[in-house]
Amino acid sequence: MKRLIVLALIGLAAQLVDGSLGMAYGVTSTSLLLLFGIAPAVASASVHMAEVITTAASGVSHIRFGNVDKQVVYRLIIPGSIGAFLGACFIGSIPGDIIKPYVSFFLLLLGFYVIYRFLFKFNPTMKIKKKMSKKAFLPLGFIAGFFDATGGGGWGPIATPVLLTNNEMEPRKVIGSVDTSEFAIAVSSTLGFLLTLGWTQINLQWVFALMIGGLIAAPIAAWLVKIIPTNLLGTLVGGIIIFTNIRTLLSLLDVSPSVTIFTYFVIIGLWAIAIGKVSWKLKKENIKTMV
């Protein structure tokens, strides 16, 4: 029962992140599941099965609010679904002990990327003279889908920044289109995991716990994004992802306690500096606005 409550809280926290940033549900929840000793394939499968419901709800909401470019969704879902299915089959056929370090390392890199993106603020309204061709959606969708399935997250962090460089799309439509297309990615990943792992390897109680937490958090996230600056929230989340996956990697490498403690201090120190820098920037911007 305690584990189910923890999983529900993980789903809630991950959805708060995703609903506020438009990304990182998978990478946040998978990182935390790995921290609790769940095998990579089972963790990713559980997350994607829960996402079938949470992404459906998110997609319907975005469509109702007019935040979706249907052409972009159509161009992403086919290569994305193929990549996700193949990624799920790939990770599902490899023993968890072998793939776990690589998954944690990939999630660690995503954590650094999330901090980089929100620490050095990317201005989505900036006019960049770049237009994505129809062919460019094929590798983008495939790569984002494959890494999303193998790492338990990556669809939003990979697809969203690339699409934001397209000056013909509004930022809200980028986020809405990526979130809506993620439903197909979640379905394809789930089918791949069921084919390789089977139902017996997936604990449906864990899936429902993640799902319930995510559904509860969806309306809260809409409120949270209004009171916490996006850059600050992104930096906080990036640090959590880095810390959880560093802990997993250190435990797998069986390093000495002194090295582990030193590594934790360094990460926490750098994380604190990043949070301080973001907070200082926000304070400076507020002063300029008041003047």
Summary of the structure (lengths in Angstrom):
residues: 291
radius of gyration: 18.5
end to end distance: 53.6
largest distance: 62.0
contacts: 1075
relative contact order: 0.20
helix: 83%
strand: 0%
